[in-house]
């Protein structure tokens, strides 16, 4: 019972439309037959009879839909076949019902002469075309709507899975790189290594939390980027210098984006105290990270895997692409902001 009430509630606007259409139709037919207007013309009993007839018609259409429908989306040939079969069966069933009622009431001769049979068959046929067309249009509209919602849910689930896969590639990489730095500091300066380990533990807590998030606020990510830069400062000193300009920090960003870009600069460029690498991070309507170029001569061939990973994540979350520019001795990556509204 609850299931039926729920279905009626879901399709309430369509049912209301059918009731209003049937009511207006009954008034029109009465006025056309009597050529006058009185109180009787507006009584609603004809509507309830029409609803019963429409209920029979829709049950027939649903029977043929379940029997013949093979495609999820609207198909003209399939829908015409269903409507044509319903238009043949509906008048016959209504005649059988009328015959049964006449037999019970004992007035079969008055209600089942040739003229009345032809008239009622024609009337039921027209009703079948009208109300059947309404039903099929509404049915395929709802079906197409549900199909699109299912596709959207599927693509969202697929995106979530893909994002999680991409993130799982970043976290071990982040841990491995910093453990290498820690290993070197232990040999060079145990006190620095201890401070590094304390800060690393704090920011790795953020990494674990961010792994469960699709996006984080730019403000949080900036704070994390500053902490991450301090870690590298333990090892490299002023060889890599970070300058941050904040003009508009509203919006969201993929977790660990800025960390990955800073790390990418350090990985591929050699900086010294005399010739430092300057990293400029500008947060405005979009986010840009740029640096002067001094490629490591002994560096392995650049794969671009980190940046490609980042581009894939943004492709799943926004229509604005990640842009990469290199002009002369300057390398720039432009990251779009993600708007959740």
C-alpha positions in Angstrom: 0.0 0.0 0.0 2.8 2.4 0.9 4.5 1.6 -2.4 1.4 2.6 -4.4 0.9 5.8 -2.4 4.6 6.6 -3.0 4.1 6.1 -6.8 1.0 8.3 -6.8 2.9 11.0 -5.0 5.8 10.8 -7.5 3.5 11.1 -10.5 1.0 13.5 -8.8 1.4 16.3 -11.4 0.8 13.9 -14.3 -2.3 12.5 -12.6 -3.6 16.0 -11.9 -3.1 16.9 -15.5 -5.1 13.8 -16.7 -7.9 14.7 -14.2 -8.1 18.3 -15.4 -8.0 17.3 -19.0 -10.7 14.7 -18.5 -12.9 17.2 -16.6 -12.6 19.8 -19.3 -13.3 17.1 -21.9 -16.5 16.0 -20.1 -17.7 19.5 -19.9 -17.1 20.1 -23.6 -18.9 16.9 -24.6 -21.9 17.7 -22.5 -22.2 21.2 -23.8 -21.8 20.0 -27.4 -24.5 17.3 -26.9 -27.1 19.5 -25.1 -26.1 22.8 -26.8 -26.8 24.5 -23.5 -24.9 25.3 -20.2 -26.3 24.3 -16.7 -25.1 23.1 -13.4 -25.2 19.4 -14.5 -22.5 20.2 -17.1 -20.0 20.8 -14.3 -20.6 17.7 -12.1 -17.5 15.5 -11.8 -18.9 12.0 -12.1 -17.9 11.8 -15.8 -14.3 12.4 -14.7 -14.2 9.4 -12.4 -15.6 7.2 -15.2 -12.9 8.6 -17.6 -10.2 7.9 -15.0 -11.3 4.3 -14.8 -11.2 4.0 -18.5 -7.7 5.6 -18.6 -6.6 3.2 -15.8 -7.5 0.3 -18.1 -5.7 1.9 -21.0 -2.5 2.5 -19.1 -2.6 -1.1 -17.7 -2.7 -2.3 -21.3 0.1 0.0 -22.4 2.3 -1.1 -19.5 1.6 -4.7 -20.4 2.9 -4.2 -24.0 5.8 -2.1 -22.7 7.0 -4.9 -20.5 6.5 -7.4 -23.3 8.1 -5.6 -26.2 10.4 -2.9 -24.9 14.0 -3.7 -25.5 15.8 -0.3 -25.5 16.4 1.9 -22.5 16.0 5.1 -24.5 13.1 6.4 -26.6 12.6 4.6 -29.9 9.9 5.7 -32.4 9.2 2.3 -33.9 9.0 0.6 -30.5 6.6 3.3 -29.1 4.4 3.3 -32.2 4.1 -0.5 -32.0 3.1 -0.3 -28.4 0.5 2.4 -29.1 -1.0 0.6 -32.1 -1.4 -2.6 -30.2 -3.0 -0.7 -27.2 -5.4 1.1 -29.6 -6.6 -2.3 -30.9 -7.0 -4.0 -27.5 -8.4 -1.1 -25.5 -11.7 -0.6 -27.3 -12.3 -4.4 -27.4 -11.7 -4.7 -23.6 -14.0 -1.7 -22.9 -16.7 -3.3 -25.0 -16.4 -6.6 -23.1 -16.6 -4.6 -19.8 -19.7 -2.7 -21.1 -21.3 -6.0 -22.3 -20.8 -7.5 -18.8 -22.3 -4.5 -17.1 -25.3 -4.5 -19.5 -25.9 -8.2 -18.8 -25.9 -7.6 -15.1 -28.2 -4.6 -15.5 -30.5 -6.4 -18.0 -30.4 -3.7 -20.7 -28.1 -5.3 -23.3 -30.5 -4.7 -26.2 -30.7 -1.0 -25.5 -26.9 -0.5 -25.1 -25.6 -3.0 -27.7 -27.1 -2.2 -31.0 -24.9 -1.7 -34.1 -25.0 2.1 -34.0 -23.9 2.3 -30.3 -21.2 -0.3 -30.8 -19.7 1.6 -33.7 -19.9 4.9 -31.8 -18.4 3.6 -28.6 -15.6 1.8 -30.5 -14.7 5.0 -32.3 -14.9 7.0 -29.0 -12.6 4.5 -27.2 -10.2 4.6 -30.1 -10.0 8.4 -30.0 -9.5 8.2 -26.2 -6.8 5.7 -26.7 -4.9 8.0 -29.1 -5.3 11.0 -26.8 -4.6 9.5 -23.4 -2.2 6.9 -24.7 -0.1 9.6 -26.3 0.0 11.5 -23.1 1.1 8.4 -21.2 3.8 7.4 -23.6 5.3 10.9 -23.7 5.3 11.1 -19.9 6.6 7.5 -19.6 9.5 8.0 -21.9 10.3 11.4 -20.4 10.6 9.8 -16.9 12.5 6.9 -18.3 15.0 9.1 -20.0 15.3 11.3 -16.9 16.0 8.3 -14.7 18.5 7.0 -17.3 20.4 10.3 -17.3 20.5 10.2 -13.5 21.8 6.7 -13.5 24.5 7.7 -16.0 25.4 10.7 -13.9 25.7 8.6 -10.7 27.8 6.0 -12.6 30.1 8.7 -14.0 30.4 10.3 -10.5 31.3 6.9 -9.0 33.8 6.3 -11.8 35.3 9.8 -11.2 35.6 9.1 -7.5 37.3 5.8 -8.1 39.7 7.4 -10.6 40.5 10.3 -8.3 41.2 7.8 -5.4 43.5 5.9 -7.8 45.4 9.0 -8.7 45.7 10.1 -5.0 47.0 6.6 -4.1 49.9 7.3 -6.5 50.8 10.6 -4.8 50.9 9.6 -1.1 53.6 6.9 -1.3 55.7 9.2 -3.5 55.4 12.0 -0.9 56.4 9.7 1.9 59.3 8.2 0.1 60.8 11.6 -0.9 60.6 13.0 2.6 62.1 9.9 4.2 65.0 10.3 1.8 65.5 13.9 3.1 65.3 12.7 6.7 67.9 10.0 6.0 70.3 12.5 4.7 69.7 14.9 7.6 70.3 12.2 10.1 73.9 11.8 8.7 74.5 15.6 8.5 72.8 17.1 11.6 70.8 15.1 14.1 69.2 18.1 15.7 67.9 19.3 12.3 66.7 15.8 11.6 64.7 15.8 14.9 63.1 19.1 14.0 62.4 17.9 10.5 60.7 14.7 11.8 58.4 16.7 14.1 57.3 19.0 11.3 57.0 16.1 8.9 54.7 14.2 11.3 52.5 17.3 11.6 52.1 17.8 7.8 51.7 14.1 7.1 48.6 14.2 9.3 47.2 16.7 6.8 48.2 14.4 3.9 46.2 11.5 5.4 43.2 13.7 6.1 43.3 15.3 2.6 43.4 11.9 1.0 39.7 11.5 1.9 38.7 14.8 0.4 37.9 15.6 -3.3 38.8 19.2 -2.8 40.1 21.5 0.0 40.0 25.2 0.6 42.8 27.2 -1.0 43.5 28.7 2.5 44.2 25.2 3.9 46.3 24.3 0.9 48.4 27.4 1.2 49.1 26.7 4.9 50.2 23.2 3.9 52.4 24.5 1.1 54.2 26.8 3.5 54.8 23.9 5.9 56.0 21.7 3.1 58.4 24.3 1.9 59.9 24.6 5.4 60.8 20.9 5.2 62.9 21.4 2.1 64.4 24.5 3.7 66.1 22.2 6.2 68.1 20.6 3.5 68.5 23.2 0.8 68.5 26.5 2.8 68.1 29.5 0.5 68.8 27.5 -2.7 65.1 27.4 -3.3 63.1 30.5 -2.4 59.3 30.7 -2.2 57.3 33.9 -2.7 53.6 33.8 -2.2 51.2 36.6 -3.4 47.6 36.3 -2.3 45.0 38.4 -4.0 41.9 36.2 -3.8 42.0 33.0 -1.7 38.4 32.1 -2.2 37.6 28.8 -3.8 38.8 25.2 -3.7 41.7 23.2 -5.0 42.7 19.5 -5.4 44.5 18.4 -2.2 48.4 18.6 -2.4 48.4 20.5 -5.6 50.7 23.2 -4.4 53.0 20.7 -2.7 53.3 18.7 -5.9 54.1 21.8 -7.9 56.8 23.0 -5.5 58.3 19.5 -5.3 58.3 19.4 -9.1 60.4 22.6 -9.3 62.9 21.2 -6.8 63.0 17.8 -8.5 63.9 19.1 -11.9 66.0 22.3 -11.1 69.2 22.8 -9.3 69.5 25.8 -7.0 72.4 27.1 -5.0 72.9 30.0 -2.5 74.5 32.0 -5.3 72.0 31.1 -8.0 68.7 30.2 -6.3 65.6 29.0 -7.9 62.8 31.5 -7.3 59.3 29.9 -7.0 56.5 32.4 -7.3 53.0 31.4 -6.2 50.2 33.8 -7.1 46.7 33.2 -5.9 44.2 35.4 -7.8 41.2 34.4 -10.0 43.4 31.4 -10.8 46.6 30.0 -9.3 49.9 30.2 -11.0 53.2 28.6 -9.9 56.3 29.8 -11.8 60.0 29.4 -11.5 63.2 30.2 -13.3 64.8 27.2 -15.0 68.1 25.6 -14.2 67.7 22.0 -15.2 69.7 19.3 -13.3 72.2 18.0 -15.8 72.3 14.6 -14.1 68.5 14.3 -13.8 66.8 11.4 -15.4 64.6 12.0 -18.4 61.5 14.0 -17.4 58.4 11.8 -17.5 55.9 14.5 -16.6 54.0 11.8 -14.6 53.3 14.1 -11.7 51.8 16.9 -13.8 49.8 14.5 -16.0 48.4 13.0 -12.8 47.4 16.5 -11.6 45.8 17.3 -15.0 43.8 14.1 -14.9 42.4 15.0 -11.4 41.3 18.5 -12.5 39.8 17.1 -15.7 37.4 15.0 -13.5 36.5 18.0 -11.3 36.3 21.0 -13.6 36.0 22.0 -17.2 38.9 24.4 -16.9 42.2 22.7 -17.8 45.5 22.9 -16.1 47.8 25.0 -18.3 51.6 24.5 -18.6 53.8 27.2 -20.2 57.5 27.4 -20.8 59.0 30.6 -22.3 62.7 31.2 -22.3 64.0 30.6 -18.8 60.6 30.6 -17.1 58.3 27.6 -16.4 54.7 28.2 -15.3 51.8 26.0 -14.3 48.3 27.6 -14.1 45.7 25.8 -11.9 42.0 26.7 -12.2 40.0 27.2 -9.0 37.2 24.8 -8.3 33.8 26.4 -7.6 31.5 24.2 -5.5 28.4 26.5 -5.9 
